[in-house]
C-alpha cells in the first residue's frame, strides 16, 4: 500500500518556486530566440543595401525618417544630421526629391513641418520637399511612402543604429530601398547607447508588424506630392 506524504507549506512553496524558475527560464529562452531571429531578419534583409553618401546608388526620392523636435520647433541634433545628408544627396544629384516623414499627431508638435523649414532655410527648394504628416513610426513611414505617396525606390536616411531596420522594413513593404546612415551624433554617447539598446526590442516589433501586415495608423488616400516634386525636376 502506497503511503502519500502530505506536503507541508514550505514544501509547497519550494515546489511553486521551482515551477516559477522553470517558467521564467523557458520564457527567457523564448524571448532570446525571438529577439535573435528578429535581428537576423533585419540584418539579412538590409545586407548589401547600406552605403556611404558618396557611393549610394541614385534613386528618385530620399526618405528622411522623423525624430525629436524641440519646443522651439528646431530639429534635434539627430534629426538635423539626417536632414543634412538628404540635402547633400539632393545637391549631388543622387535624389530628385525629399520625402520627410514624421509625427504630426498634435498640432503643436510637427516633425515634418520643422524638417521642411530646416531644409528650406538651407537652400532646398520647397518644390522638392514633400511632407508626410503621419509617419508615426518607421513601419508607418515606409508603408505610407509606398501606399500613399507611390514611392517604389528610395534612399532611406536615418542614424546608423536605426538604418538596417529602416531598410529592412521599407524593402518588406514594397520600396526598393538603400540606406545612408549618420554617425556624427555618436558624440552624444549616452543617447546613442540607449538607442542601440532599444533597437533590440524595435527589431521584434518590426518583424511582428511585417508578419501582421497591419495598415499604418493613418492610411488615407493617394497623395501626389512625390509625383509633383519629381515632375518639377
C-alpha positions in Angstrom: 0.0 0.0 0.0 1.5 3.3 -1.1 1.7 6.0 1.6 1.3 9.6 0.3 3.2 12.2 2.2 1.3 15.4 2.8 3.3 18.4 1.5 3.9 20.9 4.2 3.6 24.7 3.5 7.4 25.0 3.0 7.4 22.1 0.6 4.6 23.6 -1.4 6.4 26.9 -1.6 9.5 25.2 -2.8 7.6 23.3 -5.5 5.9 26.6 -6.6 9.3 28.3 -6.7 10.7 25.6 -8.9 7.8 25.9 -11.3 8.3 29.7 -11.4 12.0 29.2 -12.1 11.3 26.8 -14.9 8.7 29.0 -16.4 11.0 32.0 -16.2 13.8 30.1 -17.8 11.6 29.0 -20.7 10.2 32.4 -21.1 13.7 33.9 -21.2 14.8 31.4 -23.8 11.8 32.1 -25.9 12.4 35.9 -25.7 16.0 35.4 -26.6 15.1 33.3 -29.6 12.5 35.7 -30.8 14.9 38.7 -30.5 17.8 36.8 -32.1 15.5 35.8 -35.0 14.2 39.3 -35.5 17.7 40.8 -35.5 18.8 38.2 -38.0 15.9 39.0 -40.3 16.7 42.7 -40.1 20.4 42.2 -40.9 19.8 39.8 -43.7 17.1 42.0 -45.3 19.4 45.0 -45.2 22.6 43.2 -46.3 24.0 44.8 -49.4 21.8 47.9 -49.2 23.8 50.0 -46.7 26.0 52.7 -48.3 28.0 55.8 -47.6 26.6 59.0 -49.1 29.1 59.1 -51.9 28.6 55.5 -53.0 24.8 55.0 -52.6 23.0 54.4 -56.0 20.8 57.1 -57.2 17.1 57.0 -56.5 14.2 59.3 -57.2 13.5 60.0 -53.6 15.3 60.4 -50.2 13.0 59.3 -47.4 14.1 61.1 -44.2 12.6 59.5 -41.1 11.5 61.8 -38.3 13.0 62.3 -34.9 12.6 64.6 -32.0 11.8 68.3 -32.5 12.4 70.8 -29.6 9.8 73.1 -28.1 11.1 75.9 -30.3 10.4 73.8 -33.4 14.1 73.2 -34.1 15.1 69.6 -35.1 17.2 67.8 -32.6 20.9 67.1 -33.5 19.9 63.6 -34.5 17.2 64.9 -36.9 19.3 67.7 -38.3 22.1 65.3 -39.1 19.6 63.2 -41.2 18.4 66.3 -43.0 21.9 67.4 -43.8 22.5 64.0 -45.5 19.3 64.4 -47.6 20.3 68.0 -48.5 23.7 66.8 -49.7 22.1 63.8 -51.6 19.9 66.3 -53.5 22.7 68.7 -54.2 24.8 65.8 -55.6 22.1 64.6 -57.9 21.7 61.3 -56.1 18.0 62.1 -55.5 15.5 64.4 -57.1 13.0 64.9 -54.2 13.0 64.6 -50.4 10.1 63.0 -48.5 10.2 64.0 -44.9 8.1 61.6 -42.7 7.4 62.2 -39.1 4.9 62.7 -36.3 2.3 65.4 -36.6 -0.3 63.8 -34.4 -0.8 67.0 -32.4 -1.0 70.5 -33.9 1.6 71.8 -31.5 4.2 69.2 -32.4 5.1 69.0 -36.1 8.2 67.0 -37.1 7.7 67.1 -40.9 6.9 70.9 -40.8 10.1 71.5 -38.9 12.1 69.4 -41.3 10.8 71.3 -44.2 11.7 74.7 -42.6 15.2 73.4 -41.8 15.8 72.3 -45.4 14.3 75.4 -47.0 16.4 77.6 -44.7 19.5 75.9 -46.2 18.6 76.3 -49.8 16.5 73.3 -50.7 13.6 74.4 -52.9 10.2 73.8 -51.3 9.0 72.3 -54.6 11.5 69.4 -53.9 10.2 68.7 -50.3 7.2 66.5 -49.7 5.7 66.2 -46.2 4.2 63.0 -44.7 2.4 64.1 -41.5 1.6 60.6 -40.4 5.0 58.9 -40.1 4.3 57.8 -36.5 6.9 55.1 -36.6 9.3 53.5 -39.1 6.8 50.9 -40.3 4.2 53.6 -41.0 6.7 55.8 -42.8 7.8 53.0 -45.1 4.3 51.7 -45.7 2.9 55.2 -46.4 5.8 56.1 -48.7 4.8 53.2 -50.9 1.0 53.0 -50.5 0.2 56.7 -50.1 3.0 58.5 -52.0 3.7 55.8 -54.6 7.4 55.5 -53.9 8.9 52.4 -55.4 12.5 53.2 -54.9 14.2 55.4 -52.3 17.3 56.2 -50.3 16.4 55.9 -46.6 18.2 58.3 -44.3 18.5 57.9 -40.6 21.1 57.2 -37.9 23.4 54.3 -38.3 21.9 52.3 -35.3 18.5 52.5 -36.9 19.4 52.1 -40.6 19.3 48.3 -41.0 15.8 48.1 -39.5 14.6 51.0 -41.6 15.9 49.5 -44.8 14.5 46.1 -43.9 11.1 47.5 -43.3 10.9 49.5 -46.4 12.1 46.6 -48.6 9.5 44.4 -47.0 6.8 46.9 -47.7 7.3 47.5 -51.4 10.1 50.1 -51.5 13.3 49.1 -53.3 15.4 50.9 -50.6 19.0 51.5 -50.0 20.2 53.4 -46.9 22.6 56.0 -45.8 23.2 56.4 -42.1 24.5 59.2 -40.0 27.2 58.5 -37.3 28.2 62.1 -36.5 25.9 62.2 -33.4 27.8 59.4 -31.8 29.3 62.2 -29.8 26.1 62.0 -27.7 27.3 58.7 -26.3 24.6 58.1 -23.7 21.8 58.8 -26.1 23.4 56.7 -28.9 23.9 53.8 -26.5 20.3 53.9 -25.3 19.1 54.0 -28.9 21.2 50.9 -29.7 19.7 49.0 -26.8 16.2 50.0 -27.9 16.9 48.6 -31.3 16.7 45.1 -29.8 13.0 45.4 -29.0 12.3 47.5 -32.0 13.5 44.7 -34.3 11.0 42.3 -32.7 8.2 44.9 -33.2 9.3 45.4 -36.8 9.2 41.6 -37.5 5.8 41.4 -35.9 4.5 44.3 -37.9 5.7 42.8 -41.2 4.2 39.4 -40.3 0.9 41.0 -39.4 0.9 43.3 -42.5 -1.0 45.9 -40.5 -2.2 49.1 -42.0 -0.5 52.3 -40.9 -2.1 54.1 -38.0 -3.4 56.5 -40.6 -3.5 55.4 -44.2 -5.6 57.9 -46.2 -5.9 58.4 -49.9 -3.2 58.6 -52.5 -1.2 61.9 -52.4 0.6 63.2 -55.5 3.3 65.2 -53.6 6.2 63.0 -54.7 5.0 62.8 -58.3 4.7 66.6 -58.4 8.1 67.1 -56.9 9.7 64.7 -59.5 7.8 66.4 -62.3 9.3 69.7 -61.2 12.8 68.4 -61.5 
